[in-house]
Amino acid sequence: MTDRLGRKRFYEEKQCIPTLSNTGYFEIFLGGRKGELWLLHRLVANCWLDTPEQQTVIEHINQNKGDNCAENLRWI
């Protein structure tokens, strides 16, 4: 990995462990000390599903907030 000045930087690999939010969705913290909290189903949908322009809500098809497989998510 390189920094913004092109210098090589090496970081130890860390496993991302999702936590369960008080809303029932899994969250993951990405980006180090100044990182952001992401909803796991949003990361999966953004990576694996085509994103329609007008649709911004992701639905769990089987209504199980813990099932974040791409096949169980759709934009509505």
C-alpha positions in Angstrom: 0.0 0.0 0.0 1.2 3.5 -0.6 0.4 6.8 1.0 -0.7 10.0 -0.8 2.9 10.9 -1.4 3.7 7.6 -3.1 5.7 6.1 -0.2 5.3 2.5 0.5 3.5 1.7 3.7 2.9 -1.6 5.2 0.0 -2.4 7.6 -0.7 -5.5 9.4 -3.8 -7.3 8.3 -6.7 -7.1 10.7 -9.9 -9.1 10.6 -13.0 -7.0 10.3 -15.5 -8.3 12.9 -19.0 -7.1 12.5 -21.0 -6.0 15.5 -24.7 -6.0 16.0 -26.3 -2.6 16.2 -29.2 -1.7 18.4 -31.3 -1.6 15.2 -30.6 -5.2 14.5 -28.2 -4.7 11.5 -24.6 -5.7 11.4 -22.0 -2.9 11.3 -18.3 -2.8 10.5 -15.7 -0.1 11.2 -13.4 0.5 8.2 -10.6 3.0 7.8 -8.4 3.0 10.9 -8.6 5.7 13.6 -10.5 8.2 11.4 -12.6 5.5 9.7 -16.3 5.2 9.3 -19.0 2.8 10.5 -20.7 1.0 7.7 -23.8 -1.2 7.6 -22.7 -4.6 6.3 -25.7 -5.1 4.0 -24.9 -1.8 2.3 -21.3 -2.9 1.6 -22.5 -6.2 0.2 -25.1 -4.5 -2.0 -22.7 -1.8 -3.3 -20.2 -4.5 -4.2 -22.4 -7.2 -5.6 -25.7 -5.6 -6.9 -26.3 -3.2 -9.7 -27.2 0.1 -8.1 -30.3 1.7 -9.7 -30.2 5.5 -9.7 -33.6 6.2 -8.1 -33.5 3.4 -5.5 -31.6 4.1 -2.3 -33.1 1.5 0.2 -31.8 -2.0 0.5 -34.3 -4.7 1.5 -33.6 -8.1 3.0 -35.8 -10.3 0.9 -36.3 -12.9 3.7 -36.7 -10.1 6.3 -33.7 -11.5 8.3 -31.4 -8.6 9.0 -28.6 -11.0 9.8 -28.7 -12.6 6.4 -26.5 -10.3 4.3 -25.9 -12.6 1.3 -26.1 -10.7 -2.0 -28.9 -13.1 -3.1 -31.0 -12.0 -0.1 -30.6 -8.2 -0.8 -32.4 -6.0 -3.4 -32.7 -2.3 -4.0 -36.2 -0.8 -3.5 
